[in-house]
Amino acid sequence: MQERAVDSEIEGLLGVLQEFDAVRTGTEGEQKDQVQVRTRVSVPPTFAPATEFRTLPKGLQDALHNVGVTNLYQHQIDAIDRARLGGKKRDLVINTATASGKTLCFNIPIILGLLEDPTAHALMIHPMKALSNDQRRQFNSLAESLAVSSGRKVESWLYDGDTDREWRPMLKEEPPSVLLTNPETLHLSFLGWAHQWEEKFLKNLRYIVIDEIHEYRGYFGSNMALLIRRFLAKLDALGVHPQLFLASATCANPEEHAERLTGRKAWPISEGRPLRPKRHFAFIIPDIPEHLYHDIYQLRIANAAVSCLSKDLATIVFCPSRKFAEDACRRARREAARYGLNEDAIRPYRSGYKAEDRREIEAGLRDGRYKVVFSTNALEIGIDIGRLDACILAGFPDNVMSAWQRIGRTGRSWDKTAFVLYYALNNPVDQFFARNIDAFLRKPLDEIIVSTRNEELIRRHLPYYLYEVGWKPPKHHRKIIGPDLWKAAKAETQHGEPLMGRGPFYPRLDIRGVSGPVYKLMHNSKTEIGSISDTQRFREAFIGAVYNHLGRSYRVKGYTADEVLLEDAVPHHYTKPSFWTVINESDVAKGYRYRKAISVYYGKLTVFENFGGYQLVDERTTKVIEQHQQNDTKQNTSFGMWLSIEDTNLSTNDEPNEGIPVLEHLLRIGAPFLIPCDRHDIDTGTTAKHPARSYFYENVPGGIGIAEKSFSIWRKVLQTGMRIAQDCSCRDGCPWCILPPRLLRGTDKLRKEAGIALANQILSLTDAEPDERFDPETYGWRPL
């Protein structure tokens, strides 16, 4: 059995959590948290025959023995063999479980290659600095052991924003065999100052590692795909064609994603069955009064950490912000001292610390000096920081994949036991996942998507690409950089060449940033408590809104050019805004029709989101205290997919359109379980007039591939949303199965049963292949 509802180990920990007031299970009428518990059993790895290990060079065998590796997994042997098959080097994409030894899948063949050719170099690209630090530590451990056993030395070094300026010229003049970096430095230095790297490093670059490729998704991933193509084009101009190694632990489509990132096909390496440790899960909805929520919630998290410390569990606490991590850590240290526990074993960790401070904390986790670390997402991915026993999630991350990445920091060996404690914040998304633990645990791996067709991103990368190839892109670069960037480059160079020496300003390109402006959240005009996108500001932080941030309520009192000004809100008050959306279909790119009853489309949409004002309501009495009328419209052009119900006889119950507004929510809640997207990347809309249509669209101008992917698997998306809604006991829909609850104008209810019935009819009518295909040229239908 893969999952069990109850296990004595997690019951024991829950008892300790109650002792330390981290969980409350009072009697009726008292505060009582909602707790769901599950256990997933361990799955052991598949080892390769010992004879395979002995085929490695003797010096490397000894070096591996010295670092504790006495045998290799079968997928590691497969990777080594494929990487060096018949002396022909080929790209690999390694997609195996957390703590399955992915690093050795590329470190061993790279070390063997560097030993064969001492003039060769490797570049390892990681999405986070902490991961580069950790990967260098692992590489050095094997390389130093190899130097002892064989006398052959392979050196590595970090080159990123933390590298001391005095070291940078030396690393360019005499680069080590391996350099480790991140996307920003790849853009700013290896491309921005490529002439300083060419002779000694780039012209001898034989291997590139792109690790944790599941992090390169959406807007960041689309930027990264264009950046990698620019780098490969620059290397091609130098006559260099390196072997690529890509790696991930949580990707359902590794071959497809690797090709979209790099423009090159890669050979997949995977396990026969994904290994994993035994993990206990407890999903908790704290019962906390609204006006005291922030302080008590933070204390609960601190107490949960102290509970784990009392059981000698090495624990990482993932926090929603830097300030929360620091504040919760201070509270945990105070509570630990109160119980006579070692408060010095508790530390915070986040970006913004000095590099040496971050590394000291990472080392402390590995050697046991630190038992509890409060972190932001800085320690989320791929870092081997010792055998962590417990992970506490303070709030749900922006997407399901990030949650699994954080969970994967625990139980770093298949024969160990790990604990996962998730404390939901008081917002619909957090509560939704807390109430749907089984849907979360059984969710398949994500099919990751990026887009190299986003016109906005192409315009941003275009001047850099042209500068890097001397304003004369050769014809064969169309295959390297992709047809869309190539088409833009050819169109641009028809206007003549810019003056040489006047290259683009490299720091201006933000590789990770979001599309559109970002505003600081300022409390009482002096304390920055977070940030918010332009879209979120329009919807959630309009002037006068009661805005919830990390469990605390604020009132929006105004804006500056780059800030949202907040003041403390009156307890028990909330705002009820009036929004309505008008969606125009600007351009249909693809479409299919089934039995002339149901059509599904993908294309460009123009979305007009209208704000008509708000009511200020006292939640205790539901009395409207204030009412304000405003008129504001936000226009966005993006990509979407939509379902069109063209059969006028298709209805649900007595009202033909009762199920339409539910249908859009079924698409919205189903998509994140199949497509990796942040909660603010997507939206939905409905048109009830004939033909009734439900829209699922992206909030990012130009698109990042989410809508196109949803179009290709729309039936799975709808089925997943239905399954989640059916598992909830409500009748008319609630924040835990359909979120956010949004109604058509003029309606006062959302009938979940009607929407599920309509969805069943749609799936029944589309269970066979479509009859017709939409022709974008004629804007009509053609038989299939």
N, C-alpha and C positions, 0 to 999 in steps of 0.2 A: 504493500500500500504506500502510495507516494505522500499522502497527507493524512494527518490525524488531528482531530479537534482538540484533544486534551493530552497532556503529557506531564508526568510528575515533576520534571525539571522546570518547566515554565510555571507550573503551579507553585513550586517553591519560590521562584523569583517574584511572582505576583504577591506572595505572602510578605516578602521583604519590602516590596514597593508599598504595601499597605502600612507596614510598621513605620516607614519613613514618610508617610503622608504624600507619597507620589501617586497613589491610586486610592480612591475612596469608594467603598462598596457598602454604604450605609443602608439602614433599613428604610422601609417606605416612609416618605415624608422628609427624609434627610438627603443631603447631597449624595448622589450615587452616579459614578462614572459608568459609561457603557463600554464594555470590554469584550472584544472578540479575540479568540486564541486559536492558532493553528500551528501544527508542526509538520515540517517537510523532512523526510528521511534522507540520509546521505546516499550518494551514488559514488562508488569507487572508480578510479581511473583504469584505463587499459594500458598496461605496460608493454613495451616492445620486448621481444626475446633478448636475452643477455648477449647473444652473439652479435646483435646489431650494434650494441654499445662498443663492442670490441673491434668494430671496423673503423672506429675513429683513431686518429693518430695517437700513439702512446702518450705523448706529452699532454695532449688535450684530455685523454682519459684520466690521467693523474691529476690534472688541474680540476676537473669536475669532481673527482673524489675528494679533493681538498676543500671544496666548497659545499660538500654534503650531498652531491649528486652521484649515486651509485648505479642508477639505471635511468633510462629515458622512457617517456611515454611514447606510444606508437605515433601520435601525431607529430611529435618532435622529430622522430626519425624520418617520417614522411616529408616534413619540411626541409630537412637537411638534404635528403636525396633529391627532391624536386628542385631545390635551389641550385644544385650542382649536377643535374642530370646530364650525363654524357659530356661534361665539360661545358655545356651550353647553359648559360645563366638565364633564368626567366623570372618574371615578376610573380610574387606570391601574395595572397591575401589570407591571413591566418585568423580564423574565427573560432576560438575555443573559449571555454568557460573561465570565469575569474579564478586566479591562482592555479591555472593549468600549465604554467611554464611557457607562455607565449614568447617571453623574452629570449629564451634559449633557442627558439625556432629561427630567430634571425641573428642572434649573437654568434652562435656556433658557425653557420656558413660564412658570416662576415669575417670572423676571426680567421677562419681557414683561408679565405680569399686574401686577407691582408698579409698573412704569413707567406703566401705564395708570391705576392707582389708588394714588397715593402714601400713602393712609391704610391700605392693606391690610397684613397681616402674614403671615408663614409660620413654621411650627414644624417643625424637622427632628429626628427621633428616631433615635438610633443606639444599638446595644447596648453599645458600648465607648467610653470617653472618647477613646482614641487615634483612633478613627474620626471622632468629632466634630471633633477638632482638625484632622485631615487634610481633612475635607469643608469646614470653614470656610476653610482655606487655599485650596482649589480655588475655592470660591465667591468669596472676596475677590479672587483673581487675575483672574477674569473681570469682577467688579464694578468693580474699580479700572481695568481696561483700558477698560471701558465709560464710566466717568466721564471718562477722557482723551479718548475718541473722540467722545462725545456730550454731555458735560457733565451727564449724569444719574447721580446717585449712589444706590446701594442698599447699605445698611450691614447687617452681621451681627455677632453676638456669641455667645459660649458662655455657657450658664447651666447649671451642674451643681455638684456638690459641691466642685469646685476653684475656683469663682468667688469672688473676694475679697469678704468681707462688706461692705466699703465700697461696692462696685459694685452690690450687689443692690438696694438701694432705688432707685438711679438707673435701673437697667434696668427696674424695674417702673413707675416714674413716666414715663420717656421711653424705651419699648422701641424698639430698632432694627427695621428692616423684617423681619429674619430672626433667629430665635433657634435655637440648636442645643442639644440636651439628650439625656438618656438615660431609660430607663424609671423608674429610681428617682426622679429629679427630677420627672418627669411626675406621679408619685404624690404625692411629698412636698410639692412646691411648687405646680405648676400646678393640682392638685386640692386638696391640703391647705391651701393659702393662696390659693385661687381668688379670693377677694374682693379681694386685692391686685392681681390681674392683669386683672380683668374689664373695667374701663372702657377702659383704654389698649391692651390686647393681645387678650384673648380675644374681645371683641365685634367685633373687626376681623380675626379670624383667617380667612384665605381659603384657605390651603394647609397641608396636613400631609404631610410625607415620613416614611415608615416604611422605613428602609433595612435591607438585609441580613436580609430576613424569614425566611431559612432558619435563622437563629439562634434564632428564636422557635418552638421545638418542644418536645414533651414537657412536663415540669412547668413550666419557665420560659415556654414558649410558651402554655400554658394560662392561667397567671397573666396574661401579656401580653394575651391575647385579652379577658379580663374587664376588665383595666385600660383598654384602648382603648375598649371599649364604655361604661365609666363616663365616660371623657373625652368621647366623642361625645354621651352623654346630658346631660352638664353643658353642653356647647356648645348642644345643642338647647334646653335650658332658657333659654339666653341668646338664642335665635333665630338661632344661627350654624350653618351647614351647609357646612363647608369641602370643597374638593376634595382627594382623597387620591392620593398617589403612593407605590406600594410597589415595592421593588426587590430582586432576588436574582440570584445567579449559578449556584446549584446547587439548583434546585427543579424537580421533574418535574410538579408539579400547581399552578402559580402561581395560576390562577384560583380553584381550590378552597381553597387555603391562604389567599389574600387574603380570601376571603369568610368563612372560619372565624375569621380574626384580627379582622376589622372588622365582620362582620355585613352587609357591603355588597358588591355585585357590582362587579368592576373589569374594564376592557377590557385584554386581554393584548397586550403588545408583545414580540416575540421576533425573533431573527435567522433568516434563511433557513437558514444553516448556522453553527454556533458557531465563531467564530474561536479560534485557539489558536497558541501558539508551538511551535517544535520543542523537545521535552523528552526528556532521557535519564534513565532510571530505573535505579538500582542498589539492590536489596533485599539486605541483608547480615545473616546470622546469625553473630555473632562466636563463635569457638571459644575460650572462656575457662573456666578451672577454676572450679568453683562457689565455693570458699572465697575466691577472689580477684576474684570477678565485679564487684563494685561499683567498685572502684578502677580495674581495667583497662578496664572498659567506659567509664567517664568519661574515661580517658586516650585511648581510641580516638576518642571524640567530639571531644575537644580537638584531637587530631592531624588528624582529618578537616577541622576548621575551618582549621587552619594550612595544610594541603595546599591548600585553596581560596584562602587568602590568598596563597600562593606563586604561584598562577596568576592573581592579580589578579582573582579572582571575587568580586563583591559577594555576601555570603552571610548567610543568616539560619539560626540553629540553634534549633529549637523543643525546649524541655526540659520534662521532666515535673514540675518543681517549681521554686520560687524558689531554694531552696538548691542544687539541681543546676545551675541557670543560673549562679549566682554562682561556685560551685566550679569548674565546667568552664571558665568564662571565665578565672579566675585561672590555671588550668593551661595554657590556650591561650596566654595572654600570656607565661608563662614559656617555653613551647616556641618561640614565635615569636622571642623574644629569643635563644634558644639557636641558632636557625638564621639569625640576622642579619636577621630580618624586623621590620617596624614593629609593635611590641606595642601602641602607642597607637591603632592602627586597629581594635582589638578592644574591644568594650564589652558589658556586660550590659544588659538592659532587662526591667522587670517592673512590675506594679502595686505600689504602696507607695512608689514614688519621687515626688518633688515634680513637679508639673505642668510646671514650667519645665525640669526635668532630662529628663523624657520627651520634651518637644518638641525639646530641644537634640539628643538622640540621633536622633530622627526626621529632623531637618534635616541632621545629619551623614551619615546614610545617603544622603539625596538629593544632597548636594553632594560626596560622595566622601571626606569626612574619615574616616569609619568604613567599613571594608570587611567586618567580621564582627560580628554582633550575636547574643548568646545571649539568647533570649527565652522567656518562658512563653507562654501562649495570648493574652497582651495584644496581640500584633501579628498575630493570626491572620486577622482579617477586614478586607477591603475597603480597606486603607490603601495609598495610592500613595506608597511610600517609595523611589521611584526604581526604576531597572531592576536588580532583583536577579537575579543569575546562578545562584545555587545555593541550595537549601533542604536542610538536614540535619534529619531527624526522629530525635530521640533517644527511641525508644520510640513505640508506636502510640497515637494519641489515643483518647478514649473511644468514638469512632464513626468510620465511614468518611467522613462528610461533613466532619468537622473535619480529617481528613487532607487532603482535596482543597482545603479552604480554605487550609491552610498551604502546600500545593504551589502554589496559585494566586498566592502572593506573588512567585513567580519568573516570569521571561519576560513582563514586563508589556507587551510589544509583540509582535505576531504575527510580526514578521520577525526576532526574536532567538532565541537558543538558551539553554536552561536545563537545569540538572542537579538531580536529586532523589536524595539518598542517605538510605536508611532503614536504621537500625541497630536490630534487634530486641532487646528485653530478654529475659531468661530466664523468660518466663511463657508459657503456652499461647496466649493471644490474640495477643501479638506474634509468636510463632513461626508461628502459623497464617497470618497475613497475609504474613509474609515468604516462606512456602512457596507461597502462592497469588497470586503477582504478576499472573498473567493474569486471574484472577477479579477482582482489585482494579481493574486497568486497564480491564476491559471492563464493569465494573459500571455500570448505567444510573443516571441521576439519581434522587435519593430523592423519593418521594411523602411530603411532610411532613404531619404530623398534630398537631393540638391538640384539646383537649376543653374545651368550656364547660359540660359536664354534671357535672363532678367535684363531688360534694356537699361534700367537705371544702373545696375552694377557694371554692365559692359561699358557704359559711358565713363564710369569711374576708373576702370582698369585700363581703358584704351590708351590714354597718353603714356602710361608707364610701359605698356608693352611696346609701343612704337619707339619710345626712347631706348628701350633695352635692346632692340634689334636694329638700331641706327636708322629708324624711320623708313626702312625698306624691307617689309615682311616678305620672305620668299614664299613661293607657291606651296611648297610642301608643308608649311606651317599651318595650313588649313586643317590638316589631320591632327596636329599637335594641340592647337589652341581651340579647336572646335569651329563649326561653320558660322556661328553667330558673331563671335569676336572677330573672326577672320573677315566677314562681310563688312563689319564696322570699320576695321582697319583699312581695307581697300578703299572704302568710300572716303575715309579721312585723308588718305595719302593722295587722292586725286586732286586735292586743293593745293598741292605743293608741299615741300618739306619745311618744317619749322627750322629756325636757326639752330645749328648744332651748339651744344654747350648750354642750351636753355632747357634743361630737362624739367620734368614735373617735380613738385615739392612732395617728397615721399612721406613725411609725417602727416600729410593731409588725408591720406587714405586710412580709414578706420576699418580694420579687418573684422573685428567682433561686433561693432556697434549695431544698433537697431536702425531700421529705416525711419527717417523723420526725426524731429527734435526730441530731446530728453530733458525733462524739467526736474530740478531739485525740489524735494519736499522740505520746506523750512518751517519749523515750529517756533512760533512767537518771533519770527523774522531773524532768528539768530542761530538756531540749532538745526543742522541738516540731519534728517532722520531716514532719508531714502531718496529714491528717484521714481519717475513715472514717465511713460511714453506720452506722445501727443494724443494718441487714440484713447488711452486710459484717462488722460486729463479731461477730454471732451465728455466721456461717458460717466466717469466716476467722481471727478474732482471739479465739476462746474462750480462757479461762485455761489456760495450758500450751501453746498452739499455737506452732509455729514459723511466724512471719508474715514474708513477703517483701515488702520495700518498696524500690523503685528498685534492685533487684539486690542488696540486702543482707538477710541473715536476722536476725530478732530473735525472742526468746521472750517471749510474753505472760505477765507475772507478776501482773497484777491490774488492777482498774478503780477509778476514782473516779466521781463523778457525771457528769463530762463528759470524762474522759480514759481512754485505754488505755495502761497502763504497760508499757514494753518494756525488755528488756535484751538484750545481745548473745547470739545463739544459738551453740551449739557447731557448728563447721563440719561439714558432711556429715550433719547431723541434719535430719529432717523429721517432721511429724506426719501421721498417717493417721486422719482422723476417721470416725466412724460416724454418718451422717445417714439418715433415711428420712422420706418425705413422705406425708401422707394428704390427699387432695383431695376436698372435698364440693362438689357442684354446688348452689349456693344458689338460683339463679334463672336460668332460660334465657330470653334475650331474643329470639334468632333461631335458626333452624335449617333445614337442608335435608337430605333423604334421597334417596339414589340407589339404585334397584333393590332396596330393602329390605336392602341389603348394607352400605352406608357412610353414615354420618350425620356432618354437621359442625355444630357449635353455637357460639354466642357468648352469653356471659352472665356472671353473677357467681359467683365461686368463693370458698370458704373453705378456705384452705391451712394445714394444720398441719405445720410443719417440726419434726422431732424430732431431738435430739442425744443420742446414747447414750454418748459418751466418745471416747477416741482412743488410738492407739498412737504412741509415739516410736520412730522407726526410724533406724538408721544406713544411709545409702544405699550405702556401700561394701560392706557385708556383708549388707544387708537384714535384719539382726538387730533384733528388737524389744527396745529397751532399757527402756522403761517402758510400762505399760498402765494407763489410768485410766478408770473408769466414771463417767459423769455422766448426769443426767436433766434435760433442759431442753426446752421446747417454745415455739415462736414461732408465733403465730396471725396471719394476715393475710387480710383480705377485699379482693379486687380483681376485675378483669375478665380473662377469658381466652377463648380459642377452643380447641376440642378436636375430635379425630377419634374416632369410635366405629365399631369394626369389629363389625358385627352378624351377618354371615354366618359361621356356625360352620365352613363348609367352606373359608373363606379361610385359607390357611396358607402358610408358607414352609418349604421343605425338609421335614424330618421333625418339627420342633417347631413347633406353631402359633404360639407366642408368642416365638420367637427374634428376630423382627424388630421387635417392639413397642418395646423400649428404644432401638433404633437410630432408630426413626421419630421419636421426640421430639427427638433430636439433629439429625436432618435439618431439622426445623422450626426449631430454634434457630440453626443455622448459616446457614440460608437467609434468615431474616427480616432480619438487619442489612444484607444486600445489596439489600434492597428497601424497607425501612422505616427511617427515621433514628431509631435508638434507641441509647442508651448501653448498654455491656455489662452494667451492673448494673440496668438497667430491667426486664429480662425473665428468665424462668425457664421450666423445663419439668418435666413429671412424667409418670408412666406408671401405669396400672392394668392388670394382666395378666389378671385374672379376667374372665370373659365378662359383658358385651361389653368386650373390650379397648379401652382408650382412651389416647390420647396428648394431653397438655395443653400448651398454650403460653399463659403468663399474665404479667401485669405485676406488678412488685413494688411499685408505687405505689398506696397505698390510694385508692379512688375512681376509678382509671383515668385515663390521659392519651391514650387513643385508639389505642394501639399494637395492642391485641388486636382491636379492632373493624376496624382496617385489615387486619390479618392474616387475619381471617375473610373479608373481601371478596376477597382475592387468595391464598387458602390454597394453591391448586394451583401458582401461580407460586413461592410460598415453598418448597413441597416439591420442585419441580423444580430450583430453584436449589441447595438443600441436597444433592440427589442428584448434581448435576453436580460440585460441589466434592468430594464424597466419592469419586466415581468416578475423578476425576483423581489421587487419592492412591494410591500403590502398596501400601499396607498391606492386610491381609486382615481383621483383627479390629477396626479402628478405632484411631486414635491421636490425640494432641493437635493434630495438624496438619490433620485433616479432620473429626473429631468431638470437640467439646470442650464442657464438661469431661467426661472419661470417667466416667459414672456408671452403675452397674449396678442391676438389680432385686435386692432382697434374696434371698439364696439362690443367686445366679448368680455365676460366676467368669469370665465372658467376655462380650464384646460383638461379635457377628458382623455386621460391616458388610454382607457380601453378603446376609445374610438380610433386613436392613432395606431394602436397595435393591430386592430382589425384591418385598418386601411393598409398598413405595412404588409400584413399577411396576404391581402389581395394582390398587392403589387408584386410581391415575391412569387406568388402563384402564377401570375400572368407573364413573368419574365424568367421562368425556370428553364426555358428552352433558348436557343440562340436567337438573336434579333432577326427580324425580317428585312429591315432596311437600314441603310447607312446614310448619314447626313453628308451632303456634298458642299463644302464651303465655297466652291467656285460658283455654283448655280444657286446656292442657298436653297436647295431642295433635297428631296429624298431619292435614293437609288436602291433598287432591290439588291440584296446580298446573294 
